[in-house]
Amino acid sequence: MQTKTHLFSTTHPTPVGNLTLIASDQGLRAILWPRESPRRARIANRPERHPDHPILRRTAAQLDEYFAGTRTTFDIPLDLEGTRFQIAAWHALANIPYGTTMSYGQQAAALGIPTAARALGAANRANPVCIVLPCHRVIGADGSLTGFGGGLPTKAWLLDHEARVLMATIVSTPPWQHPQPMQPRLSMPVA
């Protein structure tokens, strides 16, 4: 007889809405958008409300850092449930650099299965830990924003947020700290 994993939850306010965080003792299981059903993340039973659970507190703190512009990657233990293909696709999302995007085809090629773009789209759609595994960084081949569990306006906001953070980092470095290239001196023969 298989026992069910005990799950814990809390709600965390963010600039993109109140997110429901769900974790087991092994790791983060889901980040749900407002009004999103836990069933989408394969959670059948209601988790126990426990805002002080260590994984939930760590997740909330790292999300706060992300939204403050001081965190570009996450180091939260994950407890994902899905097919082997889905889990591989979700882990591959963590390799998309902050502030960049890639198409589903590029993601498929990076996984070594270039003909699986549509299957990766379906797997990304089922990603239970949005933002931490950044499916918002995957776009259409033509550069368009495509489906996203939090809605396309939220996807655009997240991409704009990352671009603003990167731009602020570039702009905040004073120009005198950038080495100026030296102009070579051309020698001319004297006649």
C-alpha positions as CSV (number, residue, x, y, z in Angstrom):
1,M,0.0,0.0,0.0
2,Q,1.4,3.4,-1.0
3,T,1.1,6.3,1.4
4,K,0.3,9.8,0.2
5,T,2.9,12.5,0.6
6,H,1.9,15.0,3.2
7,L,1.7,18.5,1.6
8,F,1.9,22.0,3.1
9,S,0.8,25.3,1.6
10,T,0.8,29.0,2.1
11,T,-0.3,32.0,0.1
12,H,2.3,34.6,-0.8
13,P,1.7,38.1,-2.2
14,T,3.7,39.1,-5.2
15,P,3.5,41.9,-7.9
16,V,1.8,39.3,-10.2
17,G,-0.9,38.3,-7.6
18,N,-1.2,36.1,-4.6
19,L,0.6,32.8,-5.4
20,T,-0.2,29.6,-3.6
21,L,3.0,27.7,-2.7
22,I,2.8,24.0,-2.0
23,A,5.6,21.8,-0.7
24,S,6.3,18.4,0.7
25,D,9.1,17.8,3.2
26,Q,11.3,16.8,0.1
27,G,10.8,20.0,-1.9
28,L,8.6,22.5,-3.6
29,R,5.7,20.8,-5.4
30,A,3.8,23.7,-7.0
31,I,3.3,27.5,-7.4
32,L,-0.2,28.2,-8.3
33,W,-1.6,31.3,-9.9
34,P,-4.6,33.0,-8.3
35,R,-7.8,30.9,-8.9
36,E,-5.7,28.0,-10.3
37,S,-6.7,24.5,-9.3
38,P,-4.2,22.3,-7.4
39,R,-5.3,19.5,-9.6
40,R,-3.4,21.0,-12.5
41,A,-0.2,20.2,-10.5
42,R,-1.4,16.7,-9.7
43,I,-2.5,17.6,-6.1
44,A,-5.6,15.8,-5.2
45,N,-5.8,16.3,-1.5
46,R,-6.0,19.7,0.2
47,P,-2.5,20.6,1.6
48,E,-2.2,21.6,5.3
49,R,-1.8,25.3,5.7
50,H,1.7,25.9,7.2
51,P,3.3,29.2,6.3
52,D,6.3,28.5,8.5
53,H,7.3,25.3,6.7
54,P,11.0,25.7,5.8
55,I,10.7,25.0,2.1
56,L,7.7,27.4,1.8
57,R,9.6,30.1,3.7
58,R,12.7,29.6,1.5
59,T,10.5,29.8,-1.6
60,A,8.8,32.9,-0.5
61,A,12.1,34.6,0.4
62,Q,13.6,33.7,-3.0
63,L,10.5,34.9,-4.9
64,D,10.7,38.2,-3.0
65,E,14.4,38.5,-4.0
66,Y,13.4,37.7,-7.7
67,F,10.8,40.4,-7.7
68,A,13.1,42.9,-6.0
69,G,15.6,42.3,-8.8
70,T,18.3,40.7,-6.6
71,R,17.9,37.1,-7.6
72,T,18.3,35.6,-11.1
73,T,18.3,31.9,-10.3
74,F,16.6,29.8,-7.7
75,D,18.1,27.1,-5.4
76,I,15.0,25.5,-3.9
77,P,14.7,21.7,-3.6
78,L,11.9,20.4,-5.9
79,D,9.5,17.5,-5.5
80,L,8.0,17.4,-9.0
81,E,5.4,14.9,-10.1
82,G,5.1,14.2,-13.8
83,T,6.2,11.9,-16.6
84,R,9.9,11.4,-17.2
85,F,9.6,13.6,-20.3
86,Q,7.8,16.4,-18.4
87,I,10.3,16.4,-15.6
88,A,13.2,16.6,-18.1
89,A,11.4,19.4,-19.9
90,W,10.8,21.3,-16.6
91,H,14.4,20.9,-15.5
92,A,15.6,22.2,-18.9
93,L,13.7,25.4,-18.2
94,A,16.1,26.2,-15.4
95,N,18.9,26.4,-18.1
96,I,17.3,29.4,-19.9
97,P,19.3,32.4,-18.7
98,Y,17.6,35.2,-16.8
99,G,16.4,37.9,-19.1
100,T,16.5,35.8,-22.3
101,T,14.0,33.8,-24.2
102,M,14.1,30.8,-26.4
103,S,11.5,29.2,-28.7
104,Y,9.9,25.8,-28.1
105,G,12.0,24.5,-31.1
106,Q,15.2,25.8,-29.5
107,Q,14.3,24.2,-26.2
108,A,13.6,20.9,-28.0
109,A,16.9,21.1,-29.8
110,A,18.7,21.8,-26.5
111,L,17.2,18.6,-25.1
112,G,18.4,16.7,-28.2
113,I,15.0,16.1,-29.6
114,P,14.5,18.8,-32.2
115,T,11.2,17.4,-33.5
116,A,9.5,17.6,-30.1
117,A,8.6,21.3,-30.0
118,R,4.9,20.7,-29.6
119,A,5.4,18.0,-26.9
120,L,7.6,20.5,-25.0
121,G,4.9,23.1,-25.3
122,A,2.5,20.7,-23.7
123,A,5.0,19.8,-21.0
124,N,5.7,23.5,-20.3
125,R,2.0,24.1,-20.0
126,A,1.9,21.6,-17.2
127,N,4.9,23.1,-15.4
128,P,3.8,23.2,-11.7
129,V,6.5,25.6,-10.4
130,C,6.2,28.7,-12.6
131,I,8.8,31.4,-12.2
132,V,11.2,29.0,-10.3
133,L,11.3,26.9,-13.5
134,P,10.8,29.8,-15.9
135,C,8.4,28.7,-18.6
136,H,7.7,32.4,-19.2
137,R,11.0,32.6,-21.0
138,V,9.8,30.2,-23.8
139,I,8.1,32.0,-26.7
140,G,6.9,31.2,-30.2
141,A,9.3,30.7,-33.1
142,D,8.2,34.0,-34.5
143,G,9.0,35.8,-31.2
144,S,5.4,36.1,-30.1
145,L,4.2,35.4,-26.6
146,T,2.3,32.2,-26.5
147,G,0.3,30.4,-23.9
148,F,1.1,30.8,-20.2
149,G,-0.8,29.6,-17.1
150,G,-0.7,33.1,-15.5
151,G,-2.0,34.7,-18.7
152,L,-0.1,36.5,-21.4
153,P,-0.1,39.9,-19.6
154,T,1.7,38.2,-16.7
155,K,4.2,36.6,-19.0
156,A,4.9,40.0,-20.6
157,W,5.3,41.5,-17.2
158,L,7.8,38.9,-16.0
159,L,9.9,39.2,-19.2
160,D,9.7,43.1,-18.9
161,H,10.7,42.8,-15.2
162,E,13.8,40.7,-16.1
163,A,14.7,43.1,-18.9
164,R,14.4,46.1,-16.6
165,V,16.6,44.4,-14.0
166,L,19.3,43.7,-16.6
167,M,19.1,47.2,-18.0
168,A,19.4,48.7,-14.5
169,T,22.5,46.6,-13.9
170,I,24.1,47.8,-17.1
171,V,23.1,51.4,-16.6
172,S,24.2,51.5,-12.9
173,T,27.9,50.8,-13.9
174,P,29.5,54.3,-14.3
175,P,31.0,54.8,-17.8
176,W,34.5,55.5,-16.3
177,Q,34.6,52.0,-15.0
178,H,34.3,50.7,-18.6
179,P,37.8,50.5,-20.1
180,Q,38.0,52.7,-23.1
181,P,39.7,51.1,-26.1
182,M,43.0,52.6,-27.0
183,Q,43.3,54.1,-30.5
184,P,46.3,52.7,-32.2
185,R,48.7,55.2,-33.5
186,L,49.4,54.8,-37.1
187,S,53.0,55.4,-38.2
188,M,53.3,57.2,-41.5
189,P,56.4,57.3,-43.5
190,V,58.0,60.7,-43.6
191,A,58.9,61.8,-47.1
